[in-house]
C-alpha cells in the first residue's frame, strides 16, 4: 500500500473516531460487567481499580466467594487506601451449605450497599457478584435497585460467570471473556502472582 493510500485511510479513520468522541458528551458513572467462562474477569476489574487509584480517584472492592486467602491485588491496593470487604466463607463449592452461604452473602451485600450509597467512592468493584444472583442468594431486583440509586458519578464493575440477563441489559459496558486455552487444563498448577 502506498503512503498516500495509507494516509487517506488513516485520515478517514481519524474522522470517524473524532465524530464518535464529539458525539459522546454525557458524563456520569457507568456499570461495567466482565463475564464469561474465560480467565481474566477479576484481573480486568483490578486493572481498572488500579487505573482509578492512579488518577487520584477513590475505589473500594467487595469480593464474594473468594474468602480470606492470600490476595496479591489486596496486598497492593489496601495499603493505598482501597477498602476490601470479603465474604469470609470462601468458595461455595467448598462450604456446600446454602443457608450459611446465603447469610454470608447478605452480610457482604450490606457492605456493598453502603459503598453504593457513598458518593465519595468513584468506583466500586463487586467481584463474583454474578454467582450470588445465579445461586439465588441475592435477588436480582435488589442489585438493579442499588445500581439505579447509586450516586450519579459512581462507576461499578461486576464480575463473574453466567451474568443474569437483566444485569447485562442494565450495564453500560459488557465484556465476555471466552476461554481459548488454559494452562490449568493441561495440568499446570495455579501460580501465586500469576493466577491469584
N, CA, C and O atoms as a DFTB+ gen file, in Angstrom:
784 C
 N C O
     1  1       0.853      -1.182       0.000
     2  2       0.000       0.000       0.000
     3  2       0.892       1.236       0.000
     4  3       1.855       1.326       0.761
     5  1       0.557       2.173      -0.855
     6  2       1.362       3.393      -0.943
     7  2       1.115       4.274       0.276
     8  3       0.109       4.141       0.973
     9  1       2.061       5.174       0.509
    10  2       1.939       6.104       1.632
    11  2       0.704       6.977       1.479
    12  3       0.037       7.288       2.466
    13  1       0.388       7.382       0.231
    14  2      -0.787       8.232       0.001
    15  2      -2.076       7.494       0.382
    16  3      -2.940       8.059       1.052
    17  1      -2.204       6.231      -0.047
    18  2      -3.411       5.459       0.279
    19  2      -3.505       5.198       1.774
    20  3      -4.585       5.264       2.363
    21  1      -2.357       4.899       2.382
    22  2      -2.335       4.687       3.830
    23  2      -2.778       5.959       4.560
    24  3      -3.591       5.899       5.483
    25  1      -2.249       7.087       4.151
    26  2      -2.605       8.372       4.775
    27  2      -4.077       8.684       4.631
    28  3      -4.706       9.170       5.571
    29  1      -4.644       8.405       3.446
    30  2      -6.069       8.654       3.216
    31  2      -6.926       7.758       4.118
    32  3      -7.914       8.206       4.701
    33  1      -6.534       6.500       4.219
    34  2      -7.285       5.565       5.066
    35  2      -7.216       5.980       6.536
    36  3      -8.225       5.944       7.240
    37  1      -6.047       6.366       6.989
    38  2      -5.886       6.802       8.374
    39  2      -6.667       8.093       8.636
    40  3      -7.200       8.282       9.730
    41  1      -6.738       8.972       7.649
    42  2      -7.498      10.219       7.807
    43  2      -8.983       9.916       7.951
    44  3      -9.663      10.523       8.779
    45  1      -9.500       8.967       7.141
    46  2     -10.912       8.574       7.268
    47  2     -11.174       7.958       8.643
    48  3     -12.194       8.239       9.271
    49  1     -10.258       7.126       9.100
    50  2     -10.385       6.530      10.432
    51  2     -10.391       7.600      11.502
    52  3     -11.225       7.567      12.407
    53  1      -9.471       8.553      11.413
    54  2      -9.394       9.655      12.386
    55  2     -10.697      10.440      12.403
    56  3     -11.183      10.811      13.471
    57  1     -11.260      10.694      11.243
    58  2     -12.505      11.453      11.166
    59  2     -13.640      10.706      11.881
    60  3     -14.423      11.318      12.607
    61  1     -13.728       9.384      11.676
    62  2     -14.762       8.597      12.350
    63  2     -14.571       8.605      13.862
    64  3     -15.537       8.758      14.609
    65  1     -13.340       8.441      14.314
    66  2     -13.055       8.459      15.750
    67  2     -13.392       9.829      16.328
    68  3     -14.021       9.918      17.383
    69  1     -12.981      10.890      15.650
    70  2     -13.269      12.247      16.130
    71  2     -14.776      12.496      16.222
    72  3     -15.239      13.144      17.160
    73  1     -15.541      11.986      15.256
    74  2     -17.002      12.148      15.276
    75  2     -17.610      11.416      16.473
    76  3     -18.524      11.931      17.118
    77  1     -17.107      10.220      16.769
    78  2     -17.619       9.460      17.913
    79  2     -17.280      10.169      19.231
    80  3     -18.103      10.219      20.145
    81  1     -16.072      10.712      19.316
    82  2     -15.679      11.452      20.522
    83  2     -16.561      12.680      20.697
    84  3     -16.995      12.978      21.810
    85  1     -16.826      13.387      19.619
    86  2     -17.673      14.587      19.680
    87  2     -19.095      14.238      20.101
    88  3     -19.735      15.011      20.813
    89  1     -19.595      13.090      19.671
    90  2     -20.969      12.682      19.987
    91  2     -21.117      12.195      21.420
    92  3     -22.220      12.228      21.965
    93  1     -20.042      11.746      22.037
    94  2     -20.101      11.189      23.396
    95  2     -19.792      12.284      24.414
    96  3     -18.645      12.451      24.830
    97  1     -20.812      13.018      24.805
    98  2     -20.622      14.155      25.705
    99  2     -21.238      13.967      27.089
   100  3     -21.042      14.801      27.973
   101  1     -21.977      12.884      27.280
   102  2     -22.621      12.620      28.560
   103  2     -21.561      12.230      29.597
   104  3     -20.682      11.417      29.311
   105  1     -21.646      12.806      30.790
   106  2     -20.711      12.472      31.861
   107  2     -21.486      11.927      33.056
   108  3     -22.292      12.631      33.664
   109  1     -21.225      10.652      33.383
   110  2     -21.828      10.000      34.544
   111  2     -21.072       8.705      34.792
   112  3     -20.308       8.241      33.946
   113  1     -21.297       8.135      35.954
   114  2     -20.702       6.840      36.242
   115  2     -21.324       5.765      35.365
   116  3     -22.450       5.913      34.890
   117  1     -20.589       4.687      35.154
   118  2     -21.089       3.602      34.319
   119  2     -21.025       2.272      35.081
   120  3     -20.319       2.139      36.081
   121  1     -21.775       1.306      34.582
   122  2     -21.734      -0.051      35.102
   123  2     -21.043      -0.920      34.054
   124  3     -21.455      -0.970      32.895
   125  1     -19.988      -1.597      34.484
   126  2     -19.206      -2.469      33.620
   127  2     -19.375      -3.899      34.118
   128  3     -19.282      -4.151      35.319
   129  1     -19.623      -4.828      33.213
   130  2     -19.714      -6.242      33.555
   131  2     -18.633      -6.999      32.796
   132  3     -18.513      -6.887      31.576
   133  1     -17.850      -7.772      33.543
   134  2     -16.912      -8.731      32.951
   135  2     -17.457     -10.114      33.263
   136  3     -17.509     -10.514      34.426
   137  1     -17.864     -10.845      32.236
   138  2     -18.474     -12.150      32.432
   139  2     -17.888     -13.142      31.444
   140  3     -16.968     -12.815      30.693
   141  1     -18.421     -14.351      31.446
   142  2     -17.954     -15.388      30.529
   143  2     -17.137     -16.440      31.247
   144  3     -16.810     -16.294      32.425
   145  1     -16.814     -17.491      30.536
   146  2     -16.109     -18.623      31.125
   147  2     -14.591     -18.505      31.058
   148  3     -13.884     -19.371      31.574
   149  1     -14.088     -17.464      30.440
   150  2     -12.642     -17.296      30.313
   151  2     -12.011     -16.652      31.537
   152  3     -12.687     -16.030      32.357
   153  1     -10.699     -16.820      31.638
   154  2      -9.921     -16.227      32.727
   155  2      -9.753     -14.742      32.480
   156  3      -9.680     -14.301      31.332
   157  1      -9.692     -13.968      33.555
   158  2      -9.344     -12.560      33.429
   159  2     -10.386     -11.562      33.865
   160  3     -10.161     -10.357      33.756
   161  1     -11.521     -12.024      34.356
   162  2     -12.579     -11.098      34.757
   163  2     -12.165     -10.266      35.971
   164  3     -12.258      -9.038      35.952
   165  1     -11.715     -10.934      37.011
   166  2     -11.262     -10.223      38.214
   167  2     -10.015      -9.404      37.904
   168  3      -9.867      -8.283      38.391
   169  1      -9.130      -9.955      37.106
   170  2      -7.903      -9.239      36.728
   171  2      -8.243      -7.937      36.010
   172  3      -7.631      -6.902      36.275
   173  1      -9.217      -7.986      35.102
   174  2      -9.640      -6.772      34.397
   175  2     -10.229      -5.753      35.375
   176  3      -9.962      -4.555      35.271
   177  1     -11.031      -6.239      36.324
   178  2     -11.622      -5.331      37.312
   179  2     -10.537      -4.657      38.141
   180  3     -10.579      -3.445      38.355
   181  1      -9.561      -5.439      38.610
   182  2      -8.499      -4.859      39.423
   183  2      -7.611      -3.922      38.605
   184  3      -7.074      -2.954      39.144
   185  1      -7.454      -4.196      37.335
   186  2      -6.717      -3.264      36.482
   187  2      -7.397      -1.904      36.442
   188  3      -6.733      -0.867      36.466
   189  1      -8.725      -1.912      36.381
   190  2      -9.469      -0.653      36.383
   191  2      -9.395       0.023      37.746
   192  3      -9.304       1.248      37.823
   193  1      -9.433      -0.757      38.818
   194  2      -9.269      -0.179      40.155
   195  2      -7.903       0.505      40.249
   196  3      -7.802       1.624      40.754
   197  1      -6.865      -0.156      39.771
   198  2      -5.516       0.452      39.787
   199  2      -5.483       1.738      38.973
   200  3      -4.892       2.733      39.393
   201  1      -6.115       1.712      37.819
   202  2      -6.167       2.906      36.974
   203  2      -6.850       4.060      37.715
   204  3      -6.363       5.191      37.701
   205  1      -7.986       3.762      38.364
   206  2      -8.705       4.801      39.106
   207  2      -7.835       5.388      40.212
   208  3      -7.754       6.607      40.361
   209  1      -7.183       4.520      40.988
   210  2      -6.312       4.978      42.078
   211  2      -5.169       5.818      41.518
   212  3      -4.788       6.831      42.104
   213  1      -4.628       5.391      40.383
   214  2      -3.542       6.131      39.745
   215  2      -3.937       7.524      39.311
   216  3      -3.083       8.399      39.171
   217  1      -5.226       7.740      39.095
   218  2      -5.736       9.065      38.726
   219  2      -6.310       9.815      39.921
   220  3      -7.013      10.812      39.756
   221  1      -6.007       9.328      41.135
   222  2      -6.445      10.030      42.339
   223  2      -7.899       9.810      42.702
   224  3      -8.445      10.550      43.521
   225  1      -8.532       8.827      42.122
   226  2      -9.924       8.541      42.444
   227  2      -9.985       7.582      43.633
   228  3      -8.994       6.942      43.986
   229  1     -11.158       7.499      44.233
   230  2     -11.342       6.633      45.394
   231  2     -12.123       5.399      44.964
   232  3     -13.177       5.503      44.335
   233  1     -11.590       4.222      45.314
   234  2     -12.207       2.961      44.911
   235  2     -12.340       2.031      46.105
   236  3     -11.634       2.172      47.103
   237  1     -13.258       1.077      45.985
   238  2     -13.461       0.056      47.011
   239  2     -13.763      -1.261      46.313
   240  3     -14.222      -1.292      45.171
   241  1     -13.491      -2.358      47.035
   242  2     -13.681      -3.695      46.477
   243  2     -14.530      -4.526      47.427
   244  3     -14.304      -4.536      48.637
   245  1     -15.508      -5.223      46.861
   246  2     -16.286      -6.203      47.601
   247  2     -16.102      -7.523      46.867
   248  3     -16.390      -7.624      45.674
   249  1     -15.619      -8.543      47.589
   250  2     -15.381      -9.844      46.970
   251  2     -16.317     -10.896      47.541
   252  3     -16.312     -11.180      48.739
   253  1     -17.114     -11.461      46.658
   254  2     -17.977     -12.571      47.005
   255  2     -17.238     -13.850      46.607
   256  3     -16.474     -13.847      45.642
   257  1     -17.454     -14.921      47.327
   258  2     -16.924     -16.266      47.050
   259  2     -15.484     -16.477      47.482
   260  3     -15.207     -17.513      48.086
   261  1     -14.556     -15.587      47.223
   262  2     -13.142     -15.949      47.282
   263  2     -12.552     -16.130      48.670
   264  3     -11.498     -16.755      48.791
   265  1     -13.163     -15.625      49.704
   266  2     -12.677     -15.884      51.051
   267  2     -11.474     -15.054      51.442
   268  3     -11.154     -14.068      50.777
   269  1     -10.804     -15.444      52.516
   270  2      -9.709     -14.657      53.087
   271  2      -8.318     -15.182      52.725
   272  3      -7.352     -14.899      53.433
   273  1      -8.205     -15.933      51.644
   274  2      -6.897     -16.437      51.247
   275  2      -6.034     -15.308      50.699
   276  3      -6.540     -14.237      50.364
   277  1      -4.747     -15.548      50.609
   278  2      -3.786     -14.539      50.162
   279  2      -4.193     -13.983      48.804
   280  3      -4.487     -14.737      47.876
   281  1      -4.208     -12.670      48.699
   282  2      -4.712     -11.999      47.510
   283  2      -3.710     -10.923      47.108
   284  3      -3.564      -9.917      47.802
   285  1      -3.023     -11.133      45.994
   286  2      -1.996     -10.195      45.550
   287  2      -2.527      -8.796      45.310
   288  3      -1.864      -7.813      45.640
   289  1      -3.733      -8.698      44.733
   290  2      -4.319      -7.385      44.478
   291  2      -4.619      -6.658      45.789
   292  3      -4.375      -5.459      45.919
   293  1      -5.145      -7.397      46.745
   294  2      -5.441      -6.787      48.045
   295  2      -4.148      -6.337      48.723
   296  3      -4.101      -5.277      49.346
   297  1      -3.103      -7.151      48.597
   298  2      -1.817      -6.814      49.214
   299  2      -1.276      -5.470      48.727
   300  3      -0.629      -4.748      49.486
   301  1      -1.540      -5.136      47.472
   302  2      -1.023      -3.871      46.942
   303  2      -2.017      -2.718      47.093
   304  3      -1.609      -1.575      47.299
   305  1      -3.312      -3.007      46.994
   306  2      -4.311      -1.930      46.986
   307  2      -4.740      -1.463      48.374
   308  3      -4.984      -0.273      48.573
   309  1      -4.834      -2.369      49.323
   310  2      -5.282      -1.977      50.666
   311  2      -4.362      -0.934      51.298
   312  3      -4.858       0.032      51.878
   313  1      -3.036      -1.093      51.206
   314  2      -2.163      -0.048      51.763
   315  2      -2.296       1.313      51.050
   316  3      -1.877       2.342      51.580
   317  1      -2.884       1.301      49.849
   318  2      -3.117       2.551      49.115
   319  2      -4.475       3.157      49.461
   320  3      -4.898       4.134      48.843
   321  1      -5.162       2.576      50.453
   322  2      -6.426       3.140      50.920
   323  2      -7.663       2.531      50.297
   324  3      -8.761       3.055      50.481
   325  1      -7.518       1.441      49.564
   326  2      -8.685       0.786      48.967
   327  2      -9.259      -0.210      49.971
   328  3      -8.610      -1.205      50.292
   329  1     -10.482       0.049      50.474
   330  2     -11.074      -0.902      51.418
   331  2     -11.543      -2.167      50.700
   332  3     -12.039      -2.112      49.575
   333  1     -11.376      -3.293      51.366
   334  2     -11.834      -4.587      50.876
   335  2     -12.856      -5.147      51.845
   336  3     -12.639      -5.140      53.057
   337  1     -13.961      -5.627      51.319
   338  2     -14.961      -6.355      52.096
   339  2     -15.059      -7.725      51.442
   340  3     -15.452      -7.834      50.281
   341  1     -14.707      -8.760      52.177
   342  2     -14.595     -10.098      51.603
   343  2     -15.545     -11.051      52.298
   344  3     -15.585     -11.116      53.526
   345  1     -16.315     -11.797      51.503
   346  2     -17.209     -12.808      52.046
   347  2     -16.347     -13.934      52.598
   348  3     -15.729     -14.677      51.835
   349  1     -16.304     -14.059      53.890
   350  2     -15.310     -14.889      54.573
   351  2     -15.510     -16.391      54.422
   352  3     -14.658     -17.166      54.855
   353  1     -16.613     -16.819      53.821
   354  2     -16.857     -18.260      53.726
   355  2     -16.009     -18.934      52.664
   356  3     -15.808     -20.147      52.717
   357  1     -15.513     -18.180      51.709
   358  2     -14.710     -18.777      50.646
   359  2     -15.569     -19.355      49.539
   360  3     -16.726     -18.968      49.377
   361  1     -15.006     -20.280      48.778
   362  2     -15.688     -20.847      47.621
   363  2     -16.908     -21.653      48.034
   364  3     -16.842     -22.465      48.958
   365  1     -18.030     -21.424      47.343
   366  2     -19.275     -22.090      47.716
   367  2     -19.212     -23.592      47.483
   368  3     -19.922     -24.346      48.148
   369  1     -18.378     -24.042      46.553
   370  2     -18.268     -25.497      46.348
   371  2     -17.496     -26.168      47.470
   372  3     -17.524     -27.392      47.602
   373  1     -16.804     -25.371      48.283
   374  2     -16.129     -25.907      49.463
   375  2     -17.082     -25.949      50.659
   376  3     -17.103     -26.930      51.402
   377  1     -17.866     -24.891      50.845
   378  2     -18.737     -24.815      52.020
   379  2     -19.934     -25.748      51.903
   380  3     -20.283     -26.442      52.858
   381  1     -20.563     -25.764      50.727
   382  2     -21.701     -26.641      50.438
   383  2     -22.841     -26.476      51.435
   384  3     -23.533     -27.443      51.753
   385  1     -23.039     -25.265      51.926
   386  2     -24.106     -25.008      52.879
   387  2     -24.844     -23.749      52.439
   388  3     -24.375     -22.633      52.665
   389  1     -25.998     -23.935      51.813
   390  2     -26.737     -22.805      51.239
   391  2     -27.147     -21.781      52.299
   392  3     -27.092     -20.578      52.047
   393  1     -27.547     -22.236      53.452
   394  2     -28.003     -21.307      54.494
   395  2     -26.867     -20.399      54.960
   396  3     -27.043     -19.183      55.027
   397  1     -25.717     -20.962      55.281
   398  2     -24.608     -20.121      55.749
   399  2     -24.035     -19.276      54.612
   400  3     -23.605     -18.144      54.833
   401  1     -24.030     -19.829      53.391
   402  2     -23.550     -19.048      52.252
   403  2     -24.477     -17.866      51.971
   404  3     -24.018     -16.764      51.674
   405  1     -25.788     -18.107      52.067
   406  2     -26.755     -17.022      51.851
   407  2     -26.567     -15.933      52.906
   408  3     -26.562     -14.746      52.579
   409  1     -26.414     -16.328      54.158
   410  2     -26.211     -15.356      55.235
   411  2     -24.923     -14.564      55.012
   412  3     -24.904     -13.344      55.176
   413  1     -23.855     -15.256      54.640
   414  2     -22.583     -14.572      54.369
   415  2     -22.723     -13.623      53.196
   416  3     -22.176     -12.520      53.220
   417  1     -23.443     -14.036      52.180
   418  2     -23.682     -13.175      51.024
   419  2     -24.418     -11.905      51.441
   420  3     -24.024     -10.801      51.066
   421  1     -25.486     -12.065      52.218
   422  2     -26.281     -10.906      52.619
   423  2     -25.483      -9.946      53.506
   424  3     -25.660      -8.731      53.422
   425  1     -24.613     -10.484      54.348
   426  2     -23.749      -9.624      55.164
   427  2     -22.761      -8.854      54.283
   428  3     -22.517      -7.667      54.499
   429  1     -22.211      -9.531      53.310
   430  2     -21.277      -8.881      52.392
   431  2     -22.008      -7.872      51.517
   432  3     -21.487      -6.791      51.240
   433  1     -23.221      -8.224      51.079
   434  2     -24.037      -7.314      50.283
   435  2     -24.359      -6.038      51.079
   436  3     -24.422      -4.951      50.503
   437  1     -24.559      -6.164      52.374
   438  2     -24.788      -4.988      53.218
   439  2     -23.605      -4.012      53.101
   440  3     -23.803      -2.801      52.994
   441  1     -22.384      -4.545      53.124
   442  2     -21.202      -3.697      52.932
   443  2     -21.202      -3.054      51.550
   444  3     -20.868      -1.878      51.400
   445  1     -21.582      -3.840      50.539
   446  2     -21.646      -3.310      49.179
   447  2     -22.660      -2.170      49.093
   448  3     -22.397      -1.146      48.462
   449  1     -23.817      -2.352      49.728
   450  2     -24.849      -1.314      49.700
   451  2     -24.352       0.000      50.296
   452  3     -24.650       1.074      49.774
   453  1     -23.605      -0.084      51.374
   454  2     -23.060       1.138      51.980
   455  2     -22.145       1.869      50.997
   456  3     -22.196       3.094      50.888
   457  1     -21.317       1.120      50.290
   458  2     -20.423       1.722      49.300
   459  2     -21.205       2.293      48.124
   460  3     -20.864       3.356      47.606
   461  1     -22.252       1.588      47.702
   462  2     -23.057       2.029      46.558
   463  2     -23.926       3.243      46.889
   464  3     -24.552       3.819      45.999
   465  1     -23.964       3.629      48.156
   466  2     -24.702       4.824      48.566
   467  2     -23.760       5.971      48.938
   468  3     -24.216       7.060      49.287
   469  1     -22.470       5.735      48.865
   470  2     -21.481       6.709      49.331
   471  2     -20.853       7.457      48.157
   472  3     -20.061       6.876      47.415
   473  1     -21.192       8.734      47.978
   474  2     -20.682       9.486      46.821
   475  2     -19.179       9.738      46.839
   476  3     -18.623      10.183      45.835
   477  1     -18.506       9.464      47.962
   478  2     -17.054       9.680      47.964
   479  2     -16.326       8.598      47.160
   480  3     -15.162       8.782      46.805
   481  1     -16.995       7.463      46.865
   482  2     -16.369       6.398      46.078
   483  2     -16.677       6.588      44.597
   484  3     -17.835       6.580      44.178
   485  1     -15.624       6.757      43.825
   486  2     -15.765       6.914      42.379
   487  2     -15.983       5.575      41.689
   488  3     -16.621       5.505      40.639
   489  1     -15.446       4.506      42.290
   490  2     -15.515       3.181      41.677
   491  2     -15.705       2.119      42.758
   492  3     -15.010       2.116      43.773
   493  1     -16.656       1.220      42.521
   494  2     -16.873       0.088      43.419
   495  2     -16.806      -1.182      42.566
   496  3     -17.539      -1.325      41.588
   497  1     -15.921      -2.093      42.949
   498  2     -15.806      -3.374      42.253
   499  2     -16.536      -4.437      43.057
   500  3     -16.255      -4.629      44.240
   501  1     -17.468      -5.124      42.421
   502  2     -18.251      -6.191      43.042
   503  2     -17.820      -7.508      42.392
   504  3     -18.448      -7.992      41.450
   505  1     -16.746      -8.064      42.915
   506  2     -16.116      -9.238      42.331
   507  2     -16.916     -10.505      42.628
   508  3     -17.210     -10.802      43.786
   509  1     -17.263     -11.247      41.583
   510  2     -18.003     -12.510      41.660
   511  2     -19.456     -12.328      42.112
   512  3     -20.074     -13.275      42.598
   513  1     -19.993     -11.148      41.959
   514  2     -21.385     -10.898      42.343
   515  2     -22.365     -11.755      41.530
   516  3     -23.419     -12.134      42.040
   517  1     -22.033     -12.056      40.292
   518  2     -22.981     -12.787      39.438
   519  2     -23.383     -14.127      40.051
   520  3     -24.516     -14.575      39.879
   521  1     -22.459     -14.764      40.763
   522  2     -22.777     -16.051      41.386
   523  2     -23.840     -15.893      42.465
   524  3     -24.694     -16.765      42.626
   525  1     -23.798     -14.803      43.195
   526  2     -24.754     -14.583      44.274
   527  2     -26.175     -14.509      43.726
   528  3     -27.124     -14.951      44.374
   529  1     -26.310     -13.948      42.533
   530  2     -27.620     -13.873      41.887
   531  2     -28.004     -15.232      41.310
   532  3     -29.127     -15.692      41.517
   533  1     -27.094     -15.878      40.593
   534  2     -27.443     -17.151      39.950
   535  2     -27.671     -18.273      40.961
   536  3     -28.402     -19.220      40.669
   537  1     -27.056     -18.182      42.150
   538  2     -27.300     -19.177      43.201
   539  2     -28.518     -18.821      44.049
   540  3     -28.858     -19.551      44.980
   541  1     -29.173     -17.714      43.737
   542  2     -30.377     -17.247      44.443
   543  2     -30.102     -16.881      45.899
   544  3     -30.972     -17.025      46.758
   545  1     -28.894     -16.409      46.169
   546  2     -28.571     -15.879      47.491
   547  2     -29.020     -14.417      47.587
   548  3     -29.280     -13.904      48.675
   549  1     -29.106     -13.764      46.437
   550  2     -29.373     -12.333      46.375
   551  2     -30.322     -12.068      45.205
   552  3     -30.014     -12.448      44.075
   553  1     -31.463     -11.429      45.449
   554  2     -32.412     -11.162      44.356
   555  2     -31.848     -10.158      43.349
   556  3     -31.232      -9.160      43.724
   557  1     -32.068     -10.439      42.075
   558  2     -31.599      -9.531      41.024
   559  2     -32.240      -8.155      41.187
   560  3     -31.616      -7.143      40.868
   561  1     -33.463      -8.107      41.672
   562  2     -34.147      -6.817      41.853
   563  2     -33.405      -5.944      42.866
   564  3     -33.356      -4.724      42.705
   565  1     -32.829      -6.549      43.907
   566  2     -32.056      -5.783      44.889
   567  2     -30.806      -5.185      44.253
   568  3     -30.433      -4.047      44.538
   569  1     -30.169      -5.966      43.390
   570  2     -28.952      -5.490      42.728
   571  2     -29.277      -4.333      41.778
   572  3     -28.618      -3.294      41.813
   573  1     -30.283      -4.514      40.938
   574  2     -30.660      -3.472      39.983
   575  2     -31.085      -2.205      40.716
   576  3     -30.732      -1.101      40.300
   577  1     -31.839      -2.354      41.799
   578  2     -32.280      -1.198      42.579
   579  2     -31.090      -0.441      43.155
   580  3     -31.052       0.788      43.088
   581  1     -30.126      -1.147      43.715
   582  2     -28.947      -0.493      44.298
   583  2     -28.130       0.216      43.224
   584  3     -27.626       1.315      43.455
   585  1     -27.997      -0.396      42.062
   586  2     -27.255       0.237      40.974
   587  2     -27.980       1.471      40.459
   588  3     -27.347       2.469      40.114
   589  1     -29.296       1.407      40.407
   590  2     -30.096       2.538      39.930
   591  2     -29.993       3.732      40.878
   592  3     -29.951       4.879      40.434
   593  1     -29.953       3.459      42.184
   594  2     -29.969       4.526      43.189
   595  2     -28.572       5.012      43.595
   596  3     -28.461       5.911      44.428
   597  1     -27.516       4.442      43.030
   598  2     -26.160       4.842      43.421
   599  2     -25.896       6.290      42.998
   600  3     -26.614       6.826      42.153
   601  1     -24.871       6.927      43.579
   602  2     -24.531       8.298      43.177
   603  2     -24.271       8.386      41.673
   604  3     -23.705       7.470      41.077
   605  1     -24.685       9.486      41.076
   606  2     -24.662       9.631      39.618
   607  2     -23.280       9.416      38.993
   608  3     -23.178       8.849      37.905
   609  1     -22.238       9.855      39.658
   610  2     -20.901       9.763      39.072
   611  2     -20.107       8.538      39.522
   612  3     -18.919       8.420      39.222
   613  1     -20.756       7.638      40.231
   614  2     -20.067       6.435      40.695
   615  2     -20.141       5.339      39.627
   616  3     -21.213       5.037      39.103
   617  1     -18.998       4.759      39.322
   618  2     -18.943       3.621      38.408
   619  2     -18.845       2.331      39.217
   620  3     -18.329       2.314      40.334
   621  1     -19.354       1.252      38.626
   622  2     -19.376      -0.049      39.291
   623  2     -18.908      -1.108      38.305
   624  3     -19.305      -1.111      37.140
   625  1     -18.062      -2.003      38.787
   626  2     -17.642      -3.155      37.991
   627  2     -18.188      -4.408      38.658
   628  3     -18.055      -4.589      39.868
   629  1     -18.801      -5.267      37.861
   630  2     -19.336      -6.535      38.331
   631  2     -18.652      -7.651      37.552
   632  3     -18.556      -7.600      36.326
   633  1     -18.176      -8.667      38.283
   634  2     -17.526      -9.784      37.605
   635  2     -18.228     -11.094      37.936
   636  3     -18.981     -11.189      38.906
   637  1     -17.966     -12.092      37.115
   638  2     -18.433     -13.442      37.371
   639  2     -19.082     -14.077      36.156
   640  3     -19.521     -13.390      35.234
   641  1     -19.134     -15.387      36.172
   642  2     -19.741     -16.145      35.077
   643  2     -21.263     -16.061      35.133
   644  3     -21.846     -15.683      36.149
   645  1     -21.884     -16.419      34.028
   646  2     -23.344     -16.577      33.941
   647  2     -24.098     -15.361      34.471
   648  3     -25.000     -15.485      35.300
   649  1     -23.719     -14.199      33.985
   650  2     -24.369     -12.963      34.436
   651  2     -25.844     -12.962      34.030
   652  3     -26.193     -13.305      32.901
   653  1     -26.687     -12.574      34.963
   654  2     -28.134     -12.513      34.744
   655  2     -28.447     -11.547      33.599
   656  3     -27.828     -10.490      33.474
   657  1     -29.418     -11.927      32.768
   658  2     -29.791     -11.124      31.591
   659  2     -30.166      -9.688      31.980
   660  3     -29.784      -8.749      31.281
   661  1     -30.901      -9.499      33.076
   662  2     -31.291      -8.142      33.487
   663  2     -30.068      -7.284      33.795
   664  3     -30.057      -6.086      33.511
   665  1     -29.056      -7.888      34.367
   666  2     -27.838      -7.157      34.688
   667  2     -27.064      -6.810      33.418
   668  3     -26.503      -5.721      33.301
   669  1     -27.040      -7.747      32.473
   670  2     -26.401      -7.466      31.182
   671  2     -27.108      -6.320      30.473
   672  3     -26.458      -5.447      29.898
   673  1     -28.433      -6.319      30.512
   674  2     -29.203      -5.259      29.869
   675  2     -28.994      -3.919      30.564
   676  3     -28.956      -2.878      29.909
   677  1     -28.859      -3.942      31.875
   678  2     -28.702      -2.706      32.651
   679  2     -27.329      -2.075      32.453
   680  3     -27.205      -0.851      32.443
   681  1     -26.307      -2.897      32.296
   682  2     -24.915      -2.410      32.232
   683  2     -24.684      -1.522      31.017
   684  3     -25.347      -1.652      29.988
   685  1     -23.719      -0.614      31.169
   686  2     -23.311       0.249      30.057
   687  2     -22.278      -0.426      29.170
   688  3     -22.275      -0.242      27.953
   689  1     -21.404      -1.208      29.787
   690  2     -20.331      -1.896      29.069
   691  2     -20.305      -3.345      29.535
   692  3     -20.280      -3.617      30.735
   693  1     -20.311      -4.267      28.590
   694  2     -20.259      -5.699      28.912
   695  2     -19.160      -6.332      28.067
   696  3     -19.123      -6.179      26.846
   697  1     -18.271      -7.042      28.745
   698  2     -17.234      -7.805      28.051
   699  2     -17.355      -9.258      28.469
   700  3     -17.422      -9.574      29.657
   701  1     -17.382     -10.138      27.479
   702  2     -17.443     -11.560      27.759
   703  2     -16.086     -12.188      27.482
   704  3     -15.594     -12.162      26.353
   705  1     -15.487     -12.752      28.527
   706  2     -14.214     -13.451      28.384
   707  2     -14.506     -14.865      27.874
   708  3     -15.317     -15.589      28.451
   709  1     -13.842     -15.241      26.801
   710  2     -14.057     -16.555      26.200
   711  2     -12.788     -17.392      26.334
   712  3     -11.708     -16.948      25.944
   713  1     -12.913     -18.597      26.881
   714  2     -11.715     -19.423      27.012
   715  2     -11.292     -20.000      25.664
   716  3     -12.106     -20.556      24.927
   717  1     -10.029     -19.861      25.364
   718  2      -9.463     -20.483      24.179
   719  2      -8.558     -21.630      24.619
   720  3      -8.560     -22.710      24.029
   721  1      -7.786     -21.365      25.670
   722  2      -6.838     -22.337      26.189
   723  2      -6.483     -21.911      27.606
   724  3      -6.386     -20.716      27.884
   725  1      -6.290     -22.867      28.502
   726  2      -5.910     -22.512      29.873
   727  2      -4.888     -23.520      30.373
   728  3      -5.059     -24.726      30.198
   729  1      -3.834     -23.027      30.990
   730  2      -2.754     -23.881      31.494
   731  2      -3.259     -24.916      32.485
   732  3      -2.754     -26.039      32.505
   733  1      -4.241     -24.571      33.307
   734  2      -4.786     -25.485      34.312
   735  2      -5.323     -26.766      33.663
   736  3      -5.192     -27.858      34.216
   737  1      -5.928     -26.612      32.481
   738  2      -6.469     -27.766      31.766
   739  2      -5.371     -28.726      31.314
   740  3      -5.630     -29.904      31.068
   741  1      -4.156     -28.219      31.206
   742  2      -3.009     -29.055      30.827
   743  2      -2.280     -29.579      32.065
   744  3      -1.193     -30.145      31.954
   745  1      -2.884     -29.390      33.251
   746  2      -2.302     -29.906      34.476
   747  2      -1.295     -28.987      35.134
   748  3      -0.572     -29.408      36.037
   749  1      -1.235     -27.733      34.695
   750  2      -0.293     -26.780      35.294
   751  2      -0.963     -26.100      36.479
   752  3      -2.035     -25.508      36.350
   753  1      -0.323     -26.193      37.619
   754  2      -0.851     -25.669      38.874
   755  2      -1.031     -24.143      38.797
   756  3      -0.217     -23.440      38.200
   757  1      -2.116     -23.650      39.414
   758  2      -2.324     -22.205      39.516
   759  2      -1.160     -21.589      40.286
   760  3      -0.737     -22.116      41.315
   761  1      -0.645     -20.469      39.780
   762  2       0.582     -19.893      40.315
   763  2       0.331     -18.582      41.051
   764  3      -0.363     -17.691      40.562
   765  1       0.920     -18.496      42.242
   766  2       0.851     -17.268      43.036
   767  2       1.478     -16.134      42.240
   768  3       2.572     -16.286      41.697
   769  1       0.797     -15.010      42.167
   770  2       1.304     -13.861      41.442
   771  2       0.950     -13.866      39.965
   772  3       1.144     -12.858      39.285
   773  1       0.437     -14.975      39.456
   774  2       0.003     -15.061      38.057
   775  2      -1.498     -15.325      38.005
   776  3      -2.243     -14.586      37.362
   777  1      -1.924     -16.358      38.668
   778  2      -3.335     -16.741      38.666
   779  2      -4.108     -16.190      39.864
   780  3      -5.328     -16.039      39.802
   781  1      -3.398     -15.890      40.955
   782  2      -4.058     -15.367      42.160
   783  2      -3.086     -14.530      42.946
   784  3      -3.441     -13.996      43.997
